[in-house]
Amino acid sequence: MNTPELIASTILEGYEAMMVDFMQVTLGAQSRFEQAQWHDVHAAMRLRLNVYKQKIGDIEEQCMSLASEQLKSMDSWREVKIRYGEMIKDHPNNLIAESFFNSVFSRVFGHVAIRSSTVFAGVKQLDAEGINADEVLVEFSYQKSLKQVMKDMLEHFQFSIPYEDIDRDVEQIVAYVNDFFADIRPIDGDISIKIFESVFFRNKGAYLIGYIDLPDEIIPVALPFMHNEDGQVYVDTVVLGSDEISMIFSFTRSYFMVDAPIPAKYVAILKRMMPHKEIFELFTAIGFAKHGKTAFYQYAVSFTKQIPAEQEYNSAPGIKGMVMLVFTLPDFDYVYKVIKDRFTPPKDMTRKQVEQKYSMVKSSDRAGRMADIYEFRYLAFDKRRFSDEMMAELYKEVPSMFEISGNALILKHVYVERKMTPLNLYLPDADDASTYGAIDEYGNAIKQLAAANIFPGDMLLKNFGVTRHGRVVFYDYDEICPLAECNFRKIPEPMTEEQEMASGAWFDVKDNDIFPEEFRLFFTGNPKAKRVFNQLHADIYDYQFWQNLQNKIDGGYVTDVFPYRRQKRFKRLA
């Protein structure tokens, strides 16, 4: 075996080992759910995120010991790529295996000198319609009654712990489904329910996911399960329809753990259920975030080639940030964020600290309230698509973070986030009902992040966005920190006239001191929003609200996270 073939073989073995480690963590999800090991759930999530990176480092070391100086030869890598391509030609996970190869190459060469001759750089997307993926579904045919179908389905997916009341759950599921279809069609005849053979796990929940297969359409369905205090499981609700299922797979959620040995088959079915979701979103949602990043790049390249040449990169809508330069294309659903060379006062932090904050977001439970991010090194753009104003801003704000080679503009480090309407831009044109809903969501976002042990830091309206579903999501991460590290205080009463008239704090203030009374300043200039917030969420101004949350978290509390409206939950009366 020659050296290129040996390197290719080593990379493939590393990929297979990575998948084994990845699935080993994933397969423990059911046991963690059944045993209510909620802290272990979050630890496993962080561990699985590190599996890929750790294995890439291991393979780089192995290849270096095998090839030494030859490892840095482009001629060798062209041959390595050819040999690797031959090895994975019929591999069921060849797309993910290609992404793994690219990661090894980038680790060796530092994200430079990327060419299609040395990496798998072509714009190749998963053909979701061309995959025979139905084998990962379990079919429950309508033969007797909807009630019997649901009973059979719950018994098929029996956990090692008992149901709290399976007959009650079946009755509530049937009533919900019948109500949903009441104005559409009767539930009888040639109908079946097809459910993924593997249960999806995330946070404190487990999910059966699939669809109701009608003769002329499919209706996506999810059954979320929760674990009660007596060690029993129950169905929390039914989620029906593509839009509702989409919220479960939102970019604001942590990644699912699901036993999917061939992830492309799962993604193909999910794409069938949610046609508006992109392939990269679905790979990411089931935990294959590195390949999701590759697929996003392929999507972005394809998108840019298809839009008119006059569409240019410009600053993203909203107030310019003190830490990040943010730009986008008009019709693109994502924004690019680059850390500035110098931060606008009063921001006082380093680039490394900002990077650590974004890393924290990736490994945290985002509680449905923080946008996921893709992180790229040396990402190439077509310089001709940057407006003159945008180029001037790049030279002013991030001159050290880009380089130009011909028509290519290469950003050395960039984050990608979903584009949303900034809350401060949404509210001025909102009617009373929309204002009420958005401000309620804003308060809920702050509270749900806090319950997940995340303090947003800068809670100005401009740092929150409104999604197409009307949810309010936090997206500015340079000041986030664990809630447990904050010291929430009440502002002391002044004891003298001098203290009362002082322009600044007359008392000692430490770096981690936070005074919730000052949060009222976030609504300066928007009295309508302030009135609604004071009506719904005035407890956020109380330092004791925050201290009580800290005490709960310190006592081991792990919050429930529901990717659907709480009013949808079933009643659990005896």
Long-range contacts (C-beta under 8 A, 24 or more apart in sequence): 3-66, 3-67, 3-70, 3-76, 4-76, 4-77, 4-79, 4-80, 4-82, 4-83, 5-83, 6-66, 6-67, 7-63, 7-66, 7-67, 7-71, 7-76, 7-80, 7-83, 8-80, 8-81, 8-83, 8-84, 8-87, 9-83, 9-87, 10-59, 10-62, 10-63, 10-66, 11-59, 11-63, 11-80, 11-84, 11-100, 11-101, 11-104, 12-84, 12-87, 12-88, 12-97, 14-55, 14-56, 14-58, 14-59, 14-62, 14-100, 14-104, 15-55, 15-96, 15-97, 15-100, 15-101, 17-55, 18-51, 18-52, 18-55, 18-100, 19-93, 19-96, 21-51, 21-55, 22-48, 22-51, 22-52, 22-287, 23-259, 23-261, 25-51, 25-257, 26-257, 26-258, 26-259, 26-287, 27-259, 29-201, 29-257, 29-258, 30-159, 30-199, 30-201, 30-206, 32-201, 33-159, 33-201, 33-204, 33-205, 33-206, 33-227, 34-159, 34-160, 34-161, 34-227, 34-233, 36-204, 36-227, 36-231, 38-203, 38-204, 38-558, 39-556, 39-558, 41-201, 41-203, 41-204, 41-558, 42-365, 42-558, 44-257, 45-254, 45-255, 45-257, 45-363, 45-365, 46-363, 48-255, 48-257, 48-287, 49-289, 49-362, 49-363, 52-100, 52-103, 52-290, 56-100, 56-103, 56-104, 56-107, 57-107, 59-104, 59-107, 60-104, 60-107, 60-108, 63-104, 63-108, 71-108, 72-108, 72-109, 74-113, 74-118, 77-105, 77-118, 78-117, 78-118, 81-117, 81-118, 81-119, 81-120, 85-120, 92-262, 92-264, 93-262, 93-263, 93-264, 95-124, 95-126, 95-264, 95-291, 95-295, 96-263, 96-288, 96-291, 98-294, 99-290, 99-291, 99-293, 99-294, 100-290, 102-294, 103-290, 106-377, 110-378, 111-377, 111-378, 112-378, 114-378, 123-298, 123-301, 123-302, 124-298, 125-279, 125-295, 125-298, 125-299, 125-302, 126-264, 126-267, 126-268, 126-279, 126-295, 128-267, 128-268, 128-271, 128-272, 128-279, 129-268, 131-264, 131-265, 131-268, 133-264, 133-265, 133-266, 133-268, 133-269, 134-194, 134-269, 135-265, 136-196, 136-197, 136-198, 136-260, 136-262, 136-265, 136-266, 136-269, 137-194, 137-195, 137-196, 137-197, 137-210, 137-269, 138-194, 138-195, 138-196, 138-197, 138-210, 139-192, 139-193, 139-194, 139-213, 140-192, 140-193, 140-194, 140-195, 141-191, 141-192, 142-187, 142-188, 142-189, 142-190, 142-191, 142-192, 142-193, 146-174, 146-177, 146-178, 146-187, 147-171, 147-174, 149-193, 150-174, 150-177, 153-193, 153-195, 153-208, 154-235, 157-195, 157-199, 157-208, 159-206, 159-225, 159-233, 161-227, 161-231, 161-232, 161-233, 162-232, 162-233, 163-232, 163-233, 163-234, 164-228, 164-230, 164-232, 164-233, 164-234, 164-572, 165-234, 165-572, 168-572, 169-234, 169-235, 169-570, 172-235, 172-238, 172-570, 172-571, 173-223, 173-235, 173-238, 176-237, 176-238, 176-240, 176-570, 177-212, 177-238, 177-240, 180-238, 180-240, 180-241, 185-214, 189-215, 190-215, 191-215, 193-221, 195-221, 196-258, 196-266, 196-269, 198-258, 198-259, 198-260, 199-258, 200-256, 200-257, 200-258, 200-286, 201-256, 201-257, 201-258, 202-253, 202-254, 202-255, 202-256, 202-257, 203-254, 203-365, 203-560, 203-561, 204-558, 204-560, 204-561, 205-236, 205-561, 205-562, 206-233, 207-248, 207-256, 209-245, 209-248, 210-269, 211-272, 211-273, 212-240, 218-272, 218-273, 220-244, 220-245, 220-273, 220-274, 221-245, 222-248, 224-562, 224-563, 224-564, 226-560, 234-570, 234-572, 235-570, 236-562, 236-569, 236-570, 237-564, 237-568, 237-569, 237-570, 239-564, 239-568, 242-273, 242-274, 242-275, 242-276, 243-469, 244-564, 245-273, 245-274, 246-274, 246-276, 246-277, 246-469, 247-469, 247-471, 247-563, 247-564, 248-563, 248-564, 249-274, 249-277, 249-281, 249-282, 249-285, 250-368, 250-467, 250-469, 250-471, 250-563, 251-281, 251-284, 251-371, 251-372, 251-418, 252-366, 252-368, 252-369, 252-370, 252-371, 252-372, 252-467, 252-471, 252-473, 253-285, 253-366, 253-368, 253-563, 254-365, 254-366, 255-284, 255-285, 255-286, 255-287, 255-289, 256-285, 256-286, 256-287, 257-287, 258-286, 258-287, 260-286, 263-288, 263-291, 284-372, 292-374, 293-374, 293-375, 293-376, 296-334, 296-374, 296-416, 297-376, 297-379, 300-332, 300-334, 303-332, 304-329, 304-382, 304-385, 307-331, 309-384, 309-385, 311-385, 312-385, 312-386, 312-387, 312-390, 313-381, 313-385, 313-386, 313-387, 313-390, 314-387, 314-389, 314-390, 315-389, 315-390, 315-393, 316-419, 317-421, 317-422, 317-425, 318-422, 318-424, 318-425, 318-462, 319-422, 319-424, 319-462, 321-476, 322-347, 323-347, 323-349, 323-354, 323-478, 324-476, 324-478, 325-393, 325-394, 325-397, 325-398, 327-390, 327-393, 328-419, 329-385, 332-419, 333-418, 333-419, 334-416, 334-417, 334-418, 334-419, 335-416, 335-417, 335-418, 335-419, 336-411, 336-414, 336-415, 336-416, 337-414, 337-415, 337-416, 337-417, 338-397, 338-398, 338-401, 338-402, 338-411, 338-413, 338-414, 338-415, 339-398, 339-401, 339-413, 340-397, 340-398, 341-397, 341-398, 341-399, 341-400, 341-401, 342-397, 347-478, 349-478, 353-478, 354-478, 357-477, 357-478, 357-479, 357-480, 358-415, 358-477, 360-477, 360-480, 361-477, 361-480, 364-452, 364-454, 365-452, 365-561, 366-452, 367-448, 367-449, 367-451, 367-452, 367-454, 367-559, 367-561, 368-448, 368-471, 368-561, 368-563, 369-445, 369-448, 369-449, 369-472, 369-473, 369-474, 370-449, 370-454, 370-473, 370-474, 370-475, 370-477, 371-417, 371-418, 371-420, 371-465, 371-473, 371-474, 371-475, 372-417, 372-418, 373-415, 373-416, 373-417, 374-415, 374-416, 375-413, 375-414, 375-415, 375-416, 376-411, 376-413, 376-414, 376-415, 376-416, 377-412, 377-413, 378-410, 378-411, 378-412, 379-410, 379-411, 379-414, 380-408, 380-409, 380-410, 381-408, 381-409, 381-410, 381-411, 382-407, 382-408, 382-409, 383-407, 383-408, 383-409, 417-475, 418-467, 420-465, 420-466, 420-467, 420-473, 420-475, 421-465, 421-466, 422-461, 422-462, 422-464, 422-465, 422-466, 423-461, 423-462, 423-464, 423-465, 423-466, 423-472, 424-460, 424-461, 424-462, 424-526, 426-466, 427-461, 427-526, 427-528, 427-529, 428-526, 432-528, 435-528, 435-529, 435-532, 436-532, 437-470, 438-466, 438-470, 438-472, 439-529, 439-532, 439-533, 439-536, 439-537, 440-532, 440-536, 440-537, 441-466, 441-470, 441-471, 441-472, 442-472, 442-533, 442-537, 443-533, 443-536, 443-537, 443-540, 444-472, 444-537, 445-471, 445-472, 445-473, 445-474, 446-537, 446-540, 447-537, 447-540, 448-559, 448-561, 449-474, 450-483, 450-546, 450-549, 451-549, 451-553, 451-559, 452-559, 452-561, 453-482, 453-483, 453-484, 453-553, 454-480, 454-481, 454-482, 454-483, 455-480, 455-481, 455-482, 455-483, 455-485, 455-486, 455-514, 456-480, 457-481, 459-519, 459-522, 460-522, 461-522, 461-523, 461-526, 461-529, 483-546, 483-549, 483-550, 483-553, 484-550, 484-553, 484-554, 485-512, 486-512, 486-514, 486-546, 486-550, 487-512, 487-513, 487-514, 488-514, 488-515, 488-516, 488-543, 488-546, 488-547, 488-550, 489-513, 489-514, 489-515, 489-543, 490-515, 490-517, 490-543, 491-515, 491-517, 491-518, 514-546, 515-543, 516-540, 516-541, 516-542, 516-543, 516-545, 516-546, 517-541, 517-543
